[in-house]
Amino acid sequence: MHKFLAKLNKVLLPSYSKKRLDLSKATKIQKAIIAWRYFITTKALGN
């Protein structure tokens, strides 16, 4: 399940590391997206 969500995140959600987003200037929504991607990625790698 988590591997599927990780692939879906990669396709649908923006990659802020490629855009070189400064975390101190990120909005709350951007921080939430980063946290969600991190959570799903770590769960997918753990399985």
VOPAGU-2260 file (C-alpha; in pm, 1 decimal, decimal comma):
REM VOPAGU-2260
SITE   aa  ch    i         X         Y         Z
SITE  MET   A    0       0,0       0,0       0,0
SITE  HIS   A    1     275,2     245,6      92,7
SITE  LYS   A    2     475,8     170,0    -219,5
SITE  PHE   A    3     172,4     253,4    -431,7
SITE  LEU   A    4     120,6     579,6    -242,0
SITE  ALA   A    5     489,4     666,5    -287,0
SITE  LYS   A    6     459,8     623,3    -663,6
SITE  LEU   A    7     139,7     826,1    -665,5
SITE  ASN   A    8     308,6    1103,8    -465,4
SITE  LYS   A    9     594,7    1112,7    -712,6
SITE  VAL   A   10     355,8    1166,9   -1000,7
SITE  LEU   A   11     103,6    1402,6    -842,5
SITE  LEU   A   12     285,1    1610,2    -582,0
SITE  PRO   A   13     551,3    1870,7    -659,4
SITE  SER   A   14     916,5    1801,8    -579,7
SITE  TYR   A   15    1043,8    2094,0    -376,8
SITE  SER   A   16    1400,0    1964,0    -364,8
SITE  LYS   A   17    1427,1    2000,1    -741,3
SITE  LYS   A   18    1290,7    2354,2    -712,6
SITE  ARG   A   19    1543,0    2430,8    -434,3
SITE  LEU   A   20    1274,3    2549,9    -193,9
SITE  ASP   A   21    1408,5    2715,1     121,0
SITE  LEU   A   22    1231,1    2549,5     414,7
SITE  SER   A   23    1240,5    2868,3     620,3
SITE  LYS   A   24    1034,7    3040,1     349,2
SITE  ALA   A   25     795,9    2750,9     280,8
SITE  THR   A   26     425,5    2797,3     343,3
SITE  LYS   A   27     230,5    2568,7     576,3
SITE  ILE   A   28      84,6    2379,1     282,2
SITE  GLN   A   29     429,9    2322,3     132,8
SITE  LYS   A   30     557,3    2197,8     469,4
SITE  ALA   A   31     259,8    1962,9     497,3
SITE  ILE   A   32     331,3    1820,5     150,4
SITE  ILE   A   33     696,9    1769,5     242,4
SITE  ALA   A   34     600,2    1594,6     565,2
SITE  TRP   A   35     348,3    1372,0     386,0
SITE  ARG   A   36     600,0    1270,6     118,8
SITE  TYR   A   37     860,7    1197,4     386,7
SITE  PHE   A   38     617,1     986,5     590,8
SITE  ILE   A   39     503,7     777,4     293,9
SITE  THR   A   40     857,5     735,1     158,8
SITE  THR   A   41     992,1     609,8     491,6
SITE  LYS   A   42     700,9     368,6     529,8
SITE  ALA   A   43     748,4     239,1     174,6
SITE  LEU   A   44    1119,5     179,4     230,6
SITE  GLY   A   45    1052,2       8,2     562,9
SITE  ASN   A   46     838,0    -267,2     409,9
